[in-house]
Amino acid sequence: MNQMELRALAKINLGLDVLGRRENGYHDVRMIMQSIYLYDTVRIEKRKKPGIEIRSNLGYLPVGEGNIAWKAARLLMDEFGIDAGIRITLDKHIPVAAGLAGGSSDAAAVLFGMNRMFGLQLDQEELKKRGVKLGADVPYCIMRGTVLAEGIGEKLHVLPAMPKCTVLIAKPPVSVSTKVVYEALDAKEIVSHPDIDGIIEGLEQGNLGKIASSMGNVLEEVTVPMHPVIARIKEEMTGCGALGAMMSGSGPTVFGLFEHWKEAKEAQKKIREKALAKQVYVTSIHSVRRNQNGNRL
């Protein structure tokens, strides 16, 4: 096997709560992650020339040590003494630095792909242990599906699959620093916490309305005042029939859950007409087939 092409899926947070800050700067979180059918294409190729080469359709993307996909390849090459050179081509469609785990998903795809390409025989748990060294979201991006994440995001528990629905993604033209958002959150008292247990109950019941009404993201308390356009996008989505609309991760991307594709398309049209966001996508929930151990097939 000399080359492989993989889809690196984006994720949204159906719920995101922050429970506290550790001495090392990491935060204890409780959140529900869901993969969606919006993806980067990651192509991995062996080459004779040693080292790691990164190519991308985005000119501003780092192509060296600053790229998390590069770090993922280097991690496995160093551990297993892989001498062959590697070329990684990233065809990016997930908005960058948007709260959708695009970079983490690319890194997960590299770990997954190189494991198969070089016959490393690492199971999902072993891949996750290596992934967390790269970033807190990488282990989840290896698992995919509907998952409860705790600790710093590395303690993962499979949940009942999300009911099928249409998802609208809108990324406004603003930049959000995750570091700045968490620092701002640390400086204030968290008064209202999202109903994570309510979302889990909705998943267990297969009740999309219950899930949507229980959604919440504690980081909105600091990100929305910085970027009011996030609130405007949420209002536009709910006005068009979204059962729920929320910021994903530390933002600025907003997603809405719709029962009907037509309503999502109408919201997409209005958001574009009002220039609230250029990157607006209508997509769907991505379900995962798993074995008895909860590992994806």
N, C-alpha and C positions, 0 to 999 in steps of 0.2 A: 504494500500500500504506500504509494508515493505522494498522494495528495488526497485531500478530503475537504468537503464543503459542508458547513454547518450553519444553522440558524440560531442566532443569539437573541433570545426573546426579552422584551421589555417587561417590567413589573410595575404594578401600582400597589399602593398601601390602602387596603380597605379600612384599616384603623391603625393609628400610630400614637402610642402613649410613651411618655418619658417618665421613669420612676425615680431617677436620681443620677448624680454624677459621681464617678469613681475618682480616686486620687490620681490615677494615671491619665485622667482627662476623658476617658471613654464614658458613655452614658448607658445606664441600664434602661432597656426599652421593653415594651410589650406591643407587638404589632402583628397585623395579619397581612401577609403578602399574597399577591395574585399575579400570575403571568398572563400576558395578553398577546394577541397575535399581531404584534408590531415588532419587527426584528431587523437586526444587522445580519448581513451575510459574512461569515468568516471562512476564508479559504486558507488552508494550511498545506504547504508543499515542502517536500524535501529538496535540498539543493546541495551541490558539491562544495560550494564555497562555505567555509565555516562561519558560524555566527548567526545572528537573528536579523532579518530584514523585515521591516514593517512598511506596508503600502496602504494608502487610504484614499478614498474619493474626496476627503476633506483636507484641504491644504494646510489648515491651521492645527491639525491634530498632531501631537508629538509622535515621532516615529522611532524614538530611542528609549532610553531607560525611563523616561517620564511617562511611557505608555504602559498601562496595567497589563495589556496583552503580552507585551514584551517581557514584563516581569514574570508572568505565568510561564512562558516558554523557558526563560532562564532558570526558574526554580526547578523544573523537571530535568532540564539538561544538566544542571549541576549535580542534582541528587543521583541521577541514574547514569551519569557519564556518557550522555548522548553526544557523539562527535559530529553527526550530520548537521549541515546547516539547515535553517528553517526560514521560509518566507511566509509571512502572514499578511494576507490582504483583507482589509476591513472595508466592506461596502456599507457605510453608515446610513441608517434611516431613522434610528432612535435619536430624538433630540439630545444634544450633548449638555451635560451639567444641568439636567432638568428634573431630577428626582425620579427617574425611570430606570436607573441602574444599567444604563447602556454599557459603560466601561466594564462594570463588574460582570455583566453577561458575556461580553467579549472574552474576558479572562477565563470565565467558566468554560466557554466553548473551546478555548485553547487547551485547557487542562483535560477536558473530556476527549478532544480530538487527538492530542498527542498520546494520551494513554492508550488509545486504540491503535494509532498509527505505529507506535513503537512497541506494542505488546507488553506494556508495563504491568498489566493485570491488577490495577488498583480498583477496589470496589468503590461504591459511592461514598461510604463513610471515610475512606482513606483520601479520596479526592477532596472532600469537604474539609478535612484537617489541613490539607495543603492550601486550600482556597482561602481559609480565614487568615492566613499569613499575608494575603494580598489585600483583603478588604472584608469588612463585616457582611456585605451583601453577597459575596462570591459563593459561599456555601449554599445559600438559598437558590442562586441562579443555576447551580448544579442540579438541585432538586426540582425546581419549578412547581407549578400547580398552586394549590391553596394551602398555606402553611402558617402556623403560629410561630413567631420568632421572639425569643426572650434572651436574657443576658444582654450582651452587646449586639445581639442579632445572630449569634452563632448557635444558640440552642433552638433547634427546629423540630416542630411536631406537625405531622400531616393532619389536615382537617378534612371534613367532608367536602366534596367538590362544589365549587361555586355554581349556582344555577346558570344556565345559558342566558345571555343577554347581549345587547349591543353596547359597546363602550365608545365614547367620544373622548378623544385626547386633544387638548389644546395647550400649546406652549407659547406664552406671550414673549415678546422680544425684550426680555429683561434678564439680567444675570443675578443669580442668588448664590452666595457663599454658604455652604453647609456649616463651616466653622463659625461664621458670623452669626448665623441663625441660632446655633446651639449656645453660643456665648450670650446672646440676648435673652434666651430662655433661662439660662442660669441666673441672670441678674434680676429675675422677677419670680414671684410666687405663682405656682400653677394652681389656679382655683378650680377649674373644670377639667375632668379627665374623660377621654372618650370611652364609650360603652363597648369595650372589647368583648366582654362576655355576651352582650346582646348580639353582636355580629356572629359569634360562634353558635348561639342558639338559632339564629336565622339560617346558618349553613346546615346545621343538623336537621332543621325542618324543611330545608329546600325552599325557603321563603325569601324571595328577592326583595320584597317590600320591607321585611324586618331587617334584612342586612343593610339596605340603603338608609333606613331611618336611624340605625344605630351607628352609622359611620362617623368617624371623627378623627381629626389630626391636631394634636396639641401644638404642633409647630406653626399652625395657621395664626396663632395668637401673636407671633412676632413677625412672620413673613408677610401676612396680608397688610398690616399697617405700613410696611416698607414699600409694598407694591400693590396699591389698591386695584390694579387691573385684574388681579386674581379674583377678587370679590365680584367684579363686573362679569367675568367669564362664568363664574358659578351661577350668578343670577340669570344670565342668558340661557344657560343649560336647563336650569329648573323651570324657567319660563316657557321653555319649549317641550317640557314634559319629562325631564330627567327625574327618576325616582330619588336620586341623590347625586350631589356633585361635591367634589372635595379636591384639595391640593394633594398631590402625591409626594411623599418624602419631605424634603426641606424646600421643595418647589423649584421653579415656579409653575410647573405643569399642573393643569387641572384636568380631572377626568369626570365624566358623568355616566351614570348607568341608566340605560333606556330599555324598556320592554320592546319598543318598536323601532326598527331601522329608519323608518321615514321621519320620525321625530328627531333622531340623531342627525340625519342629513339636513333637516331644517335648521337645527342649532348650529351645525357646521357652517351653513351658508350665512347666517346672521353674524356669527363671530368673525367671519372673514370680511363681510361687508362693513362692519363697524371697526375693522382694523385692530381688533383686540388681540389677535394672534394670526401669524402666517402659517405656522405648522399646526394644522388641524386635521386629525385623522379619525375616520370611522372604522372601528375594528370590533373584535369580539374577545370573549374570555377564552383562554387556552387551557384545556383540560389535559390531565396527565394520566396515562395508564401506568399502574404500579403493580409490583409483585407483592407477595405476602409480607415481605420485610419493609414495604413502603418505598422501595427504590423504584425509580422510573424505568420503564421498559424501553 
